[in-house]
């Protein structure tokens, strides 16, 4: 249309010029709403799972719940100017945004709230917006979906969730889960098979467990903006050796001996631009990693891993850089228990020359996870748990430079 108007304006006949101007005024006046309408642009060849479901459900809840939904949004205090700050100004820079969260489990209370109120029973709208705008969202699924099997004897906590609630990670915008943990076979191998089917049916990728060893150790690979991202999952915490996946039986891929995972990392790095390792390790409730966690993390990075993301302790552990690559020893619980607790979402922004790291504090209250507004105290506590890093006011995590000669 702009070319058309330009042609009219360049005419030599005065009446045509006037007519062109008139048409231009009418066009831009009458179609202003169209010009300012919504734009949809996906920066990835992999559309984050649950994007449409989240948007549709949020709209439906706005229509049905009205003022009640507005009350939900005030569960978490707002930042200084009255709006929750989702991203720093630097988030406008080019790059592929990978988001990681900790442990997911759906308590019976949360299941009931979700069935009645939808996904905002589990996560605030501000947090949902953040998660769905990333290029990829990954977390640890600390339970099987299933209806079969018997609870493992003499195990203190055994988890199992109805398969239809696979809609929860879908609605959260989850693209990939690791199943390599100490709860995946709580009710035997039947629920593992049900879990794989439920996730496959929902379009959620998975690593770390499978119908045999080859499937359990296989990476999940995504192509985003012309780059290839590989993810591997493994556990160093299982109740008994029978949980190990083998050539002939389903189970979990483990890393008590690092050699097999190291080999898979090397193979993945041959075809992937970026490789992340999701590992279940450490001691529950310990806020500092064991020495073996540090040793394993370095072995993974030496083999080609670009990031190591840990889980299992159910509490936050610190951050460290090794060879310029980030290690998160434990992200703690994400959506997990009925109590009030703090959590974290990690954002890795991958560019041509570097991987920028940012931490996004969250807090859960009444089963709903939301963004945490009082960030500086949180950053200070996280820094005290970490090794050789500093955390900026906007959550960016930078490696402290060691003085020359030290």
VOMARMI-725413 format. One record per residue (C-alpha): residue in three letters; chain; x, y, z. Coordinates in Angstrom, 3 decimals. Example, Ala and Ser with C-alpha at 12.3 -4.5 7.8 and 13.67 -1.06 7.14 Angstrom:
% residues 2
R | Ala | A | 12.300 | -4.500 | 7.800
R | Ser | A | 13.670 | -1.060 | 7.140
END
This chain:
% residues 406
R | Unk | A | 0.000 | 0.000 | 0.000
R | Unk | A | 2.936 | 2.264 | 0.785
R | Unk | A | 4.250 | 1.708 | -2.761
R | Unk | A | 0.824 | 2.503 | -4.151
R | Unk | A | 0.589 | 5.774 | -2.234
R | Unk | A | 4.116 | 6.705 | -3.224
R | Unk | A | 3.176 | 6.244 | -6.879
R | Unk | A | 0.168 | 8.481 | -6.528
R | Unk | A | 2.162 | 11.177 | -4.758
R | Unk | A | 4.730 | 11.152 | -7.560
R | Unk | A | 2.034 | 11.820 | -10.173
R | Unk | A | 2.015 | 15.051 | -12.022
R | Unk | A | -1.687 | 15.634 | -12.044
R | Unk | A | -2.877 | 17.673 | -9.054
R | Unk | A | -6.218 | 15.983 | -8.754
R | Unk | A | -4.563 | 12.577 | -8.530
R | Unk | A | -2.310 | 13.870 | -5.744
R | Unk | A | -5.300 | 15.102 | -3.770
R | Unk | A | -7.133 | 11.837 | -4.315
R | Unk | A | -4.094 | 9.862 | -3.160
R | Unk | A | -3.792 | 11.901 | 0.005
R | Unk | A | -7.466 | 11.413 | 0.749
R | Unk | A | -7.228 | 7.685 | 0.232
R | Unk | A | -4.188 | 7.539 | 2.508
R | Unk | A | -6.004 | 9.336 | 5.299
R | Unk | A | -8.985 | 7.024 | 5.018
R | Unk | A | -6.801 | 3.943 | 4.954
R | Unk | A | -4.743 | 4.683 | 7.998
R | Unk | A | -7.706 | 6.045 | 9.953
R | Unk | A | -9.992 | 3.127 | 9.212
R | Unk | A | -7.409 | 0.361 | 9.599
R | Unk | A | -5.422 | 1.658 | 12.526
R | Unk | A | -6.551 | -1.226 | 14.735
R | Unk | A | -5.376 | -3.727 | 12.165
R | Unk | A | -1.949 | -2.116 | 11.923
R | Unk | A | -1.575 | -2.252 | 15.683
R | Unk | A | -2.911 | -5.779 | 16.044
R | Unk | A | -1.197 | -8.755 | 17.667
R | Unk | A | 1.895 | -10.193 | 16.038
R | Unk | A | 2.942 | -13.784 | 16.497
R | Unk | A | 6.536 | -14.724 | 15.788
R | Unk | A | 8.250 | -17.933 | 16.810
R | Unk | A | 12.032 | -17.630 | 16.988
R | Unk | A | 12.439 | -21.389 | 17.099
R | Unk | A | 11.661 | -24.351 | 14.918
R | Unk | A | 10.437 | -25.972 | 18.157
R | Unk | A | 7.287 | -24.328 | 19.470
R | Unk | A | 7.207 | -24.496 | 23.290
R | Unk | A | 4.673 | -27.081 | 24.427
R | Unk | A | 1.521 | -25.677 | 25.914
R | Unk | A | 1.788 | -22.166 | 24.437
R | Unk | A | -1.712 | -22.199 | 22.969
R | Unk | A | -3.139 | -24.052 | 25.963
R | Unk | A | -1.779 | -21.477 | 28.401
R | Unk | A | -3.034 | -18.528 | 26.391
R | Unk | A | -6.462 | -20.085 | 25.896
R | Unk | A | -6.885 | -21.103 | 29.493
R | Unk | A | -5.731 | -17.738 | 30.791
R | Unk | A | -8.317 | -16.025 | 28.620
R | Unk | A | -11.057 | -18.373 | 29.756
R | Unk | A | -10.181 | -17.845 | 33.397
R | Unk | A | -10.223 | -14.082 | 32.953
R | Unk | A | -13.736 | -14.312 | 31.572
R | Unk | A | -15.003 | -16.746 | 34.212
R | Unk | A | -13.259 | -15.586 | 37.347
R | Unk | A | -12.990 | -11.821 | 36.887
R | Unk | A | -12.050 | -10.159 | 40.133
R | Unk | A | -11.048 | -13.478 | 41.712
R | Unk | A | -8.180 | -13.789 | 39.266
R | Unk | A | -7.024 | -10.272 | 40.065
R | Unk | A | -6.792 | -11.289 | 43.715
R | Unk | A | -4.563 | -14.219 | 42.745
R | Unk | A | -2.090 | -11.858 | 41.103
R | Unk | A | -1.508 | -10.045 | 44.366
R | Unk | A | -0.240 | -13.160 | 46.154
R | Unk | A | 3.312 | -11.992 | 45.452
R | Unk | A | 4.515 | -8.435 | 46.187
R | Unk | A | 5.249 | -6.239 | 43.217
R | Unk | A | 8.515 | -4.490 | 42.412
R | Unk | A | 9.176 | -0.823 | 43.101
R | Unk | A | 7.096 | 0.834 | 40.387
R | Unk | A | 4.087 | -1.438 | 40.852
R | Unk | A | 4.793 | -3.934 | 38.078
R | Unk | A | 6.579 | -7.266 | 38.371
R | Unk | A | 9.823 | -7.015 | 36.409
R | Unk | A | 10.029 | -10.135 | 34.272
R | Unk | A | 13.204 | -9.326 | 32.396
R | Unk | A | 16.074 | -6.864 | 32.605
R | Unk | A | 16.711 | -4.539 | 29.683
R | Unk | A | 19.406 | -6.917 | 28.449
R | Unk | A | 16.749 | -9.523 | 27.631
R | Unk | A | 16.133 | -7.685 | 24.375
R | Unk | A | 19.521 | -8.851 | 23.129
R | Unk | A | 19.598 | -11.584 | 20.533
R | Unk | A | 20.016 | -15.121 | 21.765
R | Unk | A | 18.235 | -18.402 | 22.409
R | Unk | A | 16.674 | -18.520 | 25.878
R | Unk | A | 16.762 | -21.865 | 27.681
R | Unk | A | 14.841 | -22.009 | 30.969
R | Unk | A | 15.440 | -24.607 | 33.695
R | Unk | A | 13.508 | -25.275 | 36.909
R | Unk | A | 13.890 | -27.824 | 39.698
R | Unk | A | 11.639 | -30.619 | 40.920
R | Unk | A | 8.020 | -31.059 | 39.854
R | Unk | A | 5.566 | -33.123 | 41.896
R | Unk | A | 1.791 | -32.757 | 42.082
R | Unk | A | 0.461 | -33.240 | 45.597
R | Unk | A | -3.117 | -34.421 | 45.993
R | Unk | A | -4.081 | -30.959 | 47.249
R | Unk | A | -2.584 | -29.313 | 44.174
R | Unk | A | -4.242 | -31.889 | 41.908
R | Unk | A | -7.609 | -30.950 | 43.390
R | Unk | A | -6.950 | -27.210 | 43.039
R | Unk | A | -5.776 | -27.652 | 39.447
R | Unk | A | -8.872 | -29.622 | 38.468
R | Unk | A | -11.060 | -26.853 | 39.886
R | Unk | A | -9.098 | -23.736 | 38.904
R | Unk | A | -6.709 | -24.624 | 36.087
R | Unk | A | -2.986 | -23.972 | 35.807
R | Unk | A | -3.041 | -20.733 | 37.775
R | Unk | A | -3.574 | -22.885 | 40.858
R | Unk | A | 0.052 | -23.947 | 40.328
R | Unk | A | 1.696 | -20.843 | 38.826
R | Unk | A | 0.952 | -17.137 | 38.682
R | Unk | A | 0.188 | -15.529 | 35.331
R | Unk | A | 3.424 | -13.507 | 35.521
R | Unk | A | 5.460 | -16.693 | 35.898
R | Unk | A | 3.521 | -18.441 | 33.124
R | Unk | A | 4.247 | -15.523 | 30.811
R | Unk | A | 7.953 | -15.785 | 31.566
R | Unk | A | 8.036 | -19.537 | 30.994
R | Unk | A | 6.089 | -19.521 | 27.736
R | Unk | A | 8.223 | -16.776 | 26.222
R | Unk | A | 11.421 | -18.826 | 26.511
R | Unk | A | 12.577 | -20.927 | 23.575
R | Unk | A | 12.763 | -24.090 | 25.693
R | Unk | A | 11.649 | -24.959 | 29.240
R | Unk | A | 13.152 | -27.951 | 31.093
R | Unk | A | 12.590 | -29.445 | 34.558
R | Unk | A | 12.932 | -32.609 | 36.647
R | Unk | A | 9.755 | -34.721 | 36.800
R | Unk | A | 10.030 | -36.336 | 40.231
R | Unk | A | 7.234 | -38.893 | 39.776
R | Unk | A | 5.727 | -41.318 | 37.266
R | Unk | A | 2.358 | -40.896 | 35.616
R | Unk | A | 0.479 | -44.138 | 36.212
R | Unk | A | -2.394 | -46.192 | 37.566
R | Unk | A | -0.743 | -49.622 | 37.836
R | Unk | A | 1.727 | -51.263 | 40.182
R | Unk | A | 2.288 | -51.486 | 43.932
R | Unk | A | 4.268 | -49.065 | 46.079
R | Unk | A | 7.833 | -50.147 | 46.745
R | Unk | A | 8.097 | -51.702 | 50.194
R | Unk | A | 10.089 | -49.967 | 52.913
R | Unk | A | 10.462 | -46.792 | 50.840
R | Unk | A | 9.467 | -43.743 | 52.898
R | Unk | A | 8.033 | -41.682 | 50.026
R | Unk | A | 6.464 | -43.186 | 46.931
R | Unk | A | 4.953 | -40.986 | 44.217
R | Unk | A | 2.462 | -41.624 | 41.417
R | Unk | A | 0.175 | -39.192 | 39.570
R | Unk | A | -2.844 | -39.920 | 37.301
R | Unk | A | -1.804 | -39.845 | 33.621
R | Unk | A | -4.446 | -37.305 | 32.602
R | Unk | A | -2.561 | -34.709 | 34.682
R | Unk | A | 0.144 | -34.637 | 32.047
R | Unk | A | -1.840 | -31.523 | 31.153
R | Unk | A | -0.074 | -29.742 | 34.051
R | Unk | A | 3.422 | -29.675 | 32.486
R | Unk | A | 1.788 | -28.949 | 29.144
R | Unk | A | 0.017 | -25.935 | 30.625
R | Unk | A | 3.239 | -24.809 | 32.309
R | Unk | A | 4.898 | -24.738 | 28.889
R | Unk | A | 7.327 | -27.596 | 29.600
R | Unk | A | 9.174 | -28.887 | 26.534
R | Unk | A | 11.477 | -31.461 | 28.132
R | Unk | A | 11.649 | -33.410 | 31.400
R | Unk | A | 14.316 | -35.607 | 32.906
R | Unk | A | 13.004 | -38.852 | 34.378
R | Unk | A | 16.332 | -39.924 | 35.869
R | Unk | A | 15.557 | -39.824 | 39.584
R | Unk | A | 14.831 | -41.953 | 42.649
R | Unk | A | 11.026 | -41.938 | 42.264
R | Unk | A | 10.507 | -43.051 | 38.676
R | Unk | A | 10.032 | -46.731 | 39.613
R | Unk | A | 8.276 | -46.191 | 42.963
R | Unk | A | 5.384 | -48.335 | 41.690
R | Unk | A | 7.390 | -50.593 | 39.412
R | Unk | A | 8.007 | -50.579 | 35.687
R | Unk | A | 4.367 | -50.361 | 34.628
R | Unk | A | 4.001 | -46.660 | 35.527
R | Unk | A | 7.278 | -45.904 | 33.722
R | Unk | A | 5.717 | -47.276 | 30.536
R | Unk | A | 2.580 | -45.223 | 31.243
R | Unk | A | 4.749 | -42.146 | 31.809
R | Unk | A | 6.530 | -42.497 | 28.487
R | Unk | A | 3.189 | -42.895 | 26.694
R | Unk | A | 1.626 | -39.894 | 28.465
R | Unk | A | 4.569 | -37.612 | 27.697
R | Unk | A | 4.789 | -38.768 | 24.086
R | Unk | A | 1.071 | -38.180 | 23.657
R | Unk | A | 1.424 | -34.664 | 25.090
R | Unk | A | 4.415 | -33.786 | 22.909
R | Unk | A | 6.835 | -33.439 | 25.846
R | Unk | A | 10.340 | -34.798 | 25.253
R | Unk | A | 12.038 | -36.868 | 27.963
R | Unk | A | 15.481 | -38.168 | 28.901
R | Unk | A | 17.034 | -40.314 | 31.600
R | Unk | A | 14.682 | -43.324 | 31.631
R | Unk | A | 13.259 | -45.621 | 28.984
R | Unk | A | 12.145 | -49.084 | 27.930
R | Unk | A | 15.792 | -50.162 | 27.650
R | Unk | A | 19.247 | -48.703 | 28.184
R | Unk | A | 19.550 | -47.322 | 24.658
R | Unk | A | 16.344 | -45.335 | 25.089
R | Unk | A | 17.203 | -44.225 | 28.640
R | Unk | A | 20.616 | -42.801 | 27.711
R | Unk | A | 19.563 | -41.260 | 24.398
R | Unk | A | 19.702 | -37.465 | 24.180
R | Unk | A | 16.737 | -35.247 | 23.386
R | Unk | A | 17.709 | -32.972 | 20.522
R | Unk | A | 16.081 | -29.681 | 19.501
R | Unk | A | 16.875 | -27.411 | 16.585
R | Unk | A | 16.339 | -23.744 | 17.467
R | Unk | A | 17.245 | -20.845 | 15.179
R | Unk | A | 19.594 | -23.060 | 13.186
R | Unk | A | 21.450 | -24.346 | 16.260
R | Unk | A | 21.230 | -27.860 | 17.674
R | Unk | A | 20.718 | -28.397 | 21.405
R | Unk | A | 21.213 | -31.785 | 23.058
R | Unk | A | 20.063 | -32.798 | 26.552
R | Unk | A | 21.072 | -35.861 | 28.559
R | Unk | A | 19.626 | -37.081 | 31.868
R | Unk | A | 21.156 | -39.424 | 34.455
R | Unk | A | 20.852 | -40.224 | 38.169
R | Unk | A | 23.377 | -41.063 | 40.842
R | Unk | A | 20.565 | -41.742 | 43.300
R | Unk | A | 18.425 | -44.890 | 42.986
R | Unk | A | 17.105 | -47.131 | 45.805
R | Unk | A | 18.507 | -50.384 | 44.407
R | Unk | A | 20.500 | -51.670 | 41.456
R | Unk | A | 17.432 | -53.258 | 39.832
R | Unk | A | 16.279 | -49.762 | 38.837
R | Unk | A | 19.083 | -49.530 | 36.268
R | Unk | A | 17.962 | -49.655 | 32.663
R | Unk | A | 19.601 | -52.522 | 30.790
R | Unk | A | 19.703 | -54.021 | 27.344
R | Unk | A | 16.679 | -56.138 | 28.213
R | Unk | A | 14.701 | -54.130 | 30.778
R | Unk | A | 13.310 | -50.665 | 31.323
R | Unk | A | 14.652 | -48.349 | 33.972
R | Unk | A | 16.816 | -45.336 | 34.761
R | Unk | A | 20.126 | -44.271 | 33.215
R | Unk | A | 22.600 | -43.901 | 36.083
R | Unk | A | 25.982 | -42.235 | 36.545
R | Unk | A | 27.547 | -43.879 | 39.598
R | Unk | A | 30.352 | -44.615 | 37.185
R | Unk | A | 30.812 | -41.494 | 35.061
R | Unk | A | 32.294 | -43.334 | 32.072
R | Unk | A | 29.044 | -44.161 | 30.270
R | Unk | A | 27.539 | -40.681 | 30.610
R | Unk | A | 30.861 | -39.107 | 29.620
R | Unk | A | 30.797 | -41.190 | 26.447
R | Unk | A | 27.230 | -40.100 | 25.676
R | Unk | A | 28.211 | -36.451 | 26.185
R | Unk | A | 31.089 | -36.815 | 23.731
R | Unk | A | 28.813 | -38.408 | 21.156
R | Unk | A | 26.159 | -35.719 | 21.604
R | Unk | A | 28.719 | -32.931 | 21.272
R | Unk | A | 29.752 | -34.263 | 17.850
R | Unk | A | 26.350 | -33.311 | 16.431
R | Unk | A | 25.096 | -30.606 | 18.813
R | Unk | A | 26.166 | -26.990 | 19.171
R | Unk | A | 25.154 | -26.976 | 22.849
R | Unk | A | 24.904 | -29.889 | 25.300
R | Unk | A | 23.289 | -29.721 | 28.746
R | Unk | A | 23.481 | -32.503 | 31.328
R | Unk | A | 20.601 | -32.963 | 33.794
R | Unk | A | 21.847 | -34.977 | 36.762
R | Unk | A | 20.164 | -36.247 | 39.938
R | Unk | A | 22.707 | -36.352 | 42.780
R | Unk | A | 23.758 | -35.140 | 46.228
R | Unk | A | 22.179 | -35.490 | 49.655
R | Unk | A | 18.673 | -34.319 | 50.454
R | Unk | A | 18.444 | -31.028 | 52.403
R | Unk | A | 22.181 | -30.372 | 52.130
R | Unk | A | 22.787 | -26.870 | 50.795
R | Unk | A | 26.376 | -27.587 | 49.718
R | Unk | A | 27.366 | -30.177 | 47.121
R | Unk | A | 29.363 | -33.288 | 47.885
R | Unk | A | 32.886 | -33.517 | 46.522
R | Unk | A | 31.802 | -36.212 | 44.080
R | Unk | A | 29.279 | -33.773 | 42.567
R | Unk | A | 32.098 | -31.356 | 41.809
R | Unk | A | 34.228 | -34.139 | 40.375
R | Unk | A | 31.450 | -35.446 | 38.146
R | Unk | A | 30.488 | -31.963 | 36.933
R | Unk | A | 34.059 | -31.322 | 35.807
R | Unk | A | 34.197 | -34.660 | 34.018
R | Unk | A | 30.981 | -33.839 | 32.173
R | Unk | A | 32.291 | -30.444 | 31.073
R | Unk | A | 35.670 | -31.868 | 30.058
R | Unk | A | 33.718 | -34.298 | 27.862
R | Unk | A | 31.917 | -31.436 | 26.098
R | Unk | A | 28.963 | -30.375 | 28.269
R | Unk | A | 28.130 | -26.668 | 28.061
R | Unk | A | 26.019 | -26.628 | 31.246
R | Unk | A | 25.303 | -28.962 | 34.157
R | Unk | A | 21.950 | -28.719 | 35.946
R | Unk | A | 21.466 | -30.664 | 39.189
R | Unk | A | 18.506 | -31.884 | 41.223
R | Unk | A | 17.603 | -34.183 | 44.171
R | Unk | A | 18.538 | -32.248 | 47.360
R | Unk | A | 15.146 | -30.436 | 47.291
R | Unk | A | 16.953 | -27.270 | 48.382
R | Unk | A | 18.986 | -24.747 | 46.487
R | Unk | A | 22.699 | -25.406 | 46.143
R | Unk | A | 25.259 | -23.024 | 44.713
R | Unk | A | 26.559 | -22.069 | 41.294
R | Unk | A | 30.057 | -22.509 | 39.940
R | Unk | A | 31.868 | -21.970 | 36.645
R | Unk | A | 34.350 | -24.500 | 35.315
R | Unk | A | 36.165 | -23.857 | 32.052
R | Unk | A | 33.752 | -20.957 | 31.613
R | Unk | A | 30.708 | -23.295 | 31.744
R | Unk | A | 27.989 | -22.962 | 34.425
R | Unk | A | 27.243 | -25.656 | 36.999
R | Unk | A | 24.047 | -25.480 | 39.047
R | Unk | A | 24.426 | -28.121 | 41.741
R | Unk | A | 20.732 | -28.111 | 42.690
R | Unk | A | 17.764 | -25.967 | 41.689
R | Unk | A | 15.697 | -27.273 | 44.607
R | Unk | A | 11.939 | -27.718 | 44.484
R | Unk | A | 9.954 | -25.920 | 41.807
R | Unk | A | 6.312 | -26.967 | 42.133
R | Unk | A | 6.529 | -29.743 | 44.679
R | Unk | A | 4.999 | -29.422 | 48.170
R | Unk | A | 2.074 | -27.690 | 49.860
R | Unk | A | 4.219 | -25.446 | 52.052
R | Unk | A | 5.712 | -21.996 | 51.495
R | Unk | A | 9.229 | -22.036 | 50.054
R | Unk | A | 11.540 | -20.222 | 47.658
R | Unk | A | 12.694 | -21.537 | 44.318
R | Unk | A | 14.536 | -20.470 | 41.194
R | Unk | A | 14.313 | -20.473 | 37.415
R | Unk | A | 17.611 | -20.431 | 35.535
R | Unk | A | 17.844 | -18.650 | 32.200
R | Unk | A | 20.702 | -19.473 | 29.839
R | Unk | A | 20.802 | -17.166 | 26.824
R | Unk | A | 22.933 | -18.762 | 24.127
R | Unk | A | 24.540 | -16.484 | 21.544
R | Unk | A | 27.275 | -16.990 | 18.976
R | Unk | A | 30.041 | -16.013 | 21.352
R | Unk | A | 28.836 | -16.851 | 24.862
R | Unk | A | 26.187 | -18.220 | 27.185
R | Unk | A | 24.726 | -15.553 | 29.469
R | Unk | A | 23.421 | -16.799 | 32.813
R | Unk | A | 20.603 | -15.248 | 34.836
R | Unk | A | 18.697 | -16.469 | 37.887
R | Unk | A | 15.035 | -15.615 | 38.444
R | Unk | A | 13.878 | -15.986 | 42.075
R | Unk | A | 10.454 | -17.502 | 42.739
R | Unk | A | 8.374 | -18.342 | 45.793
R | Unk | A | 5.489 | -20.728 | 46.449
R | Unk | A | 2.526 | -19.919 | 48.668
R | Unk | A | -0.702 | -21.890 | 48.852
R | Unk | A | 0.566 | -24.265 | 46.126
R | Unk | A | 1.002 | -21.391 | 43.660
R | Unk | A | 4.506 | -20.571 | 42.439
R | Unk | A | 5.132 | -16.950 | 41.500
R | Unk | A | 7.918 | -14.451 | 40.971
R | Unk | A | 9.706 | -13.207 | 44.084
R | Unk | A | 9.959 | -9.440 | 44.367
R | Unk | A | 12.465 | -9.064 | 47.218
R | Unk | A | 15.395 | -10.326 | 45.200
R | Unk | A | 18.522 | -8.829 | 46.733
R | Unk | A | 18.456 | -10.878 | 49.939
R | Unk | A | 17.846 | -13.962 | 47.830
R | Unk | A | 20.789 | -13.153 | 45.565
R | Unk | A | 23.013 | -12.639 | 48.601
R | Unk | A | 22.064 | -16.029 | 50.048
R | Unk | A | 22.647 | -17.688 | 46.688
R | Unk | A | 26.056 | -16.051 | 46.384
R | Unk | A | 27.014 | -17.359 | 49.829
R | Unk | A | 26.217 | -20.890 | 48.628
R | Unk | A | 28.160 | -20.458 | 45.389
R | Unk | A | 31.796 | -20.659 | 44.353
R | Unk | A | 33.620 | -17.790 | 42.661
R | Unk | A | 30.615 | -15.994 | 41.200
R | Unk | A | 28.922 | -12.648 | 41.636
R | Unk | A | 25.241 | -11.944 | 41.061
R | Unk | A | 24.165 | -8.607 | 39.625
R | Unk | A | 21.025 | -6.713 | 40.645
R | Unk | A | 19.178 | -8.005 | 37.578
R | Unk | A | 20.077 | -11.617 | 38.406
R | Unk | A | 22.933 | -12.033 | 35.947
R | Unk | A | 25.523 | -14.505 | 37.201
R | Unk | A | 29.131 | -13.679 | 36.336
R | Unk | A | 32.336 | -15.535 | 37.031
R | Unk | A | 34.647 | -13.660 | 39.345
R | Unk | A | 38.003 | -13.074 | 37.722
R | Unk | A | 40.976 | -14.450 | 39.653
R | Unk | A | 43.687 | -11.792 | 40.034
R | Unk | A | 46.773 | -12.449 | 37.938
R | Unk | A | 49.477 | -14.272 | 39.858
R | Unk | A | 47.133 | -15.558 | 42.558
END
